Amino acid sequence: MFGLPLAFAVPAVLFGLIALPVIWWLLRLTPPKPESEVFPPLRILQKLVKREETPSKSPWWLTLLRLLLAALVIFALARPLLNPQTEIALEDGPLLIMVDNSWASASDWSARQRTGAALIQSAGERGVPVAISPSVSPPNATITLVDAATAAASFATLEPVAAEPNRAQALNRLSEAASGSENATLAILSDGLAQGEQDSALDFNSNAVAKTLLFNGEITQLAAVSDAQNRTDALEATVIRSQNSQLADEINVNAIDEKGRLLGTATAYFEDGANEAVAAFEVPFELRNDMATLRVENQANAAATYLLDENNRRRRFALFSGLAGDEAQPLLSPLYYIERAIQPYADIVRPRTNDLSVDVPEILEQGPAVIVMADIGVLPNVVEDQVENWIEAGGTLVRFAGPRLAASAEVDPFLPVSLRSGERDLGGALTWTEPQVVAPFSATGPFAELDAPRDVTVNRQLLANPDAQLAEKTWASLQDGTPLVTGERRGQGTIVLFHVTAEATWSNLPISGSFVDMLRRIADISANTGASEIAAQSTASETLAPLRIVRSDGELISPPAFVKPRDTGNSAVTNYENPAGLYGTQDAFSALNILSSGAALTPFVMPQTEATVETLPYAVAEQTDLSGWLFALAFLLLIIDTLAMLWINGRFKRSYKTASASAAVLIAITVSGLIPDPAVAQDAKPGDELLIENLDATRIGYVLTGRQDTDKITKAGISGISRYLESRTAFEPSDPVGLDIETDALAIYPLIYFPIDANADMPSDTAIARLDAYMQSGGTILFDTRDQIGGSFNAGQSPENQRLRDIMRNLNVPPLEPVPADHVLTKSFYILDTFPGIYDGSPLWVQASTDEEGIDRPVRRGDGVSPVLITGNDLAGAWALDEAGKPLLPIASGNPLQRIYAFRTGVNIMMYMLTGNYKADQVHIPALLERLGQ
């Protein structure tokens, strides 16, 4: 009526509205109000001063109230109907109903139910059979023509499913059911969304269909999440809305954890006319990894809920390097290429102190998925069990080769294969072999489907000892069959070893694109919460049992009985048996979402058909009879009219009471107290005053052994070389400092002299770990066994030598060699070819040079400082002087020049420690100038 969803079942009664003027005329008069006189006469006189007049007619508001009451009774007798159902014209043949019970129909499913019920009722009145085919149904469903009553009961049990519709399958089933029939009516209860290529393949040209009724749903209020990417600094959700959307240009998306708690809200801002926007959750890494579900606000459909799994969680990589801090130049750093390879898809944590006994437990507490160790030889004993437990629980340890690992590979328990000692040099001056290229990756290994890099060559590698399991553990190999990458499952975790360095000294693999792909694949098989199990299942094309299923309104529920295990080998498309949800186990699951990246919400367009097409709206609400409400309102007006008449006739007396005004006084309660002074943080610790005093000048440290005679000679020796340095160079060191390596700060000393005494107590694991951290931070330790080792210190049999080997067993010591004739130590201040002390039979051992052989250079080791120096010549004994400057100990050979050379040895060592590559650069200047032609 007048464009409103209102009709009257008995419209003839409305003619009674003509009688309203007559009713008004009858009701306009009313008897005057009775007078009530009050004695004494003074009251009468007061009345005479100002006399109230009594109305002779009914008040206008009372007349209007009675006219409204009469009108309501007339309207109620006419039986007004809200949302009257339109009569739907059907053909003489059967009624075929194709209904979209997909995710997009969930928000207005009740309208489809009312429309379908009305269609089936009309079919029942005409006595024609009905066939119903939902577009989301079991693959083996059978559709037949049934009577209207059976069809109504079947239609009432239909529910929307969180899956994409298959309209072609539904139409084919209806065609089979109506085979042999004529003049059928096809009713399409569409969800209003197009299905792309599927819609173009729909065939509506059936001989049985004479008329098509298209109920096309409105999609102007639909919004969903089509993709989510966990970027470096934010989790970005792609939000799409329907074309010609009536939604606001700002749509909020909530992030929810596994327990249903809200973790954050992000807003997607749609530009003018755009149907796609990004909502970015710029929250910390840990909070993003806790997100389990993204949900669009005010949207009750399954596509507005986007499930996150292991693929959406960023891995945390912890990076360790065995290289000293001051040697880590950008392009030479072992971690430089690793950081840039994994930074786009992982979060990186770094050690804080370079003390592995401290850093490893701290890193493990942060729950990394992968720990990368570049040329780390051995781990401290105190952390081995923790690392082992972390790997067993699912962690992935990635090792890279290097000189330190080559020197300690025989005793390292965290390797996937056993290694041969030393390195294999390919293409060197003394080898017949050529640099090797990478062989194609195995089709069954972790690097399957990756292309082997053709431009990558390997010049040096660590070789694995051949055994029966080597082939199974080899993930990548060279053309000659030797391993490039090996891996081994250890409990729930994995240990991976790259047999080359992490920087481009042994191979150009780190500077190739394949290096990024290989690390990315390793990250994919690593696990925050069980990704390895999912990856293994996916590779084997097994099935994943349903864990939690998305309901049509977007809520997660337990899997219904019709949901089947998901075959991971099939495409990720939702259907009746595999709706959107989580599949797998509580510890390892995979998310199946309705929409994928690039999806769009476009309106459904009816394909061309020979039948007559009539587009109709859905029944938006149930038909409601308003007669009862109108009668109730009329009765309420009748009660109001009765009360009004009683009031006009004076039945109610009003009395006024005078209330005395009272003032409430608020009493302020003042709480006074002493406010304590702000607490001052006390950061001072015992020994800080000594530490600050030692920072004022450069000092040489020496290790206190606890043996009085040894410590006395060592202190005198360090004092003697300090005085000699002050007299011969511009360096003026302060008094030496004896160190307790388990408690004292070590980083402020450029050199620590460590006299080995077999009768002293063995340093604890903590002390050795602190020495290892000191070396990794750029410091140097001068070990002096004072036993005149001859030849190789590894072959020495003295107690001091045995004690040194026990200490170095838990240190990341690089490969060592005697100081070569062209080393910078031989010319850092004095020109020396020997490094004597009390004795002159032991060479001075330093880090082995990595320069290629056969290259004519004035000096080697031009970059960095060796973290370890070893001698057995008792340097401190030769340097030891009393207060008068006289030697405390005699020279073993009796040659006085040997003591002078011992002091010169100390000067060269200190200059080498303090200037590093400065002297090497000075030596290279003539060659550089000659090359420049100057």
Secondary structure, DSSP 8 states (H G I E B T S, - for coil): -TTSSEEESSGGGGGGGGGHHHHHHHHSB---------SSHHHHHHHHHS-----SB--HHHHHHHHHHHHHHHHHHT-EEES--------SS-EEEEE--SGGGSTTHHHHHHHHHHHHHHHHHHT--EEEEESS--TT-----B-HHHHHHHHHT----SS---HHHHHHHHHHHTTT--SEEEEEEE-SB--THHHHT-----TTEEEEEEEE---TT-EEEEEEEE-SS-EEEEEEE-TT--S-SEEEEEEE-TTS-EEEEEEEE--TT--EEEEEE---HHHHHT--EEEETT--SGGGEEE--GGGS-EEEEEEE-S-GGG--GGG-TTHHHHHHHGGGEEEE--SSS-HHHHHHHHHHT--SEEEEES-----HHHHHHHHHHHHTT-EEEEE--HHHHHHGGG-SS-SS-B-SS-EESS-TT-----EEB----TTSTTTT----SS-EESEE--B---TTHHHHEEEEBTTS-EEEEEEEETTEEEEEESS-SSTTTBSGGGSHHHHHHHHHHHHHS-SSSHHHHHHHHHTT-EE-EEEEE-TTS-EE---TT---EETTS-S---SSS-SEEEE-SSSEEEE-S--TT----B------SSEEEEE----S--EE-HHHHHHHHHHHHHHHHHHHHHHTT-S---------------------------------TTHHHHHHHHTS---EEE--S-HHHHHHHHHHHHHHHHHHHHHSS------EEE-TTTS--TT-SEEEEE--TTS----HHHHHHHHHHHHTT-EEEEE--S---S-GGG--SHHHHHHHHHHTTS----EEE--TTBGGGTSSS--S---SS---S--EEE---S-TT---S-B--SS--SEEEE-S-HHHHH-B-TTS-BSS--TT--HHHHHHHHHHHHHHHHHHHHTTHHHHHHHHHHHHHHHT-
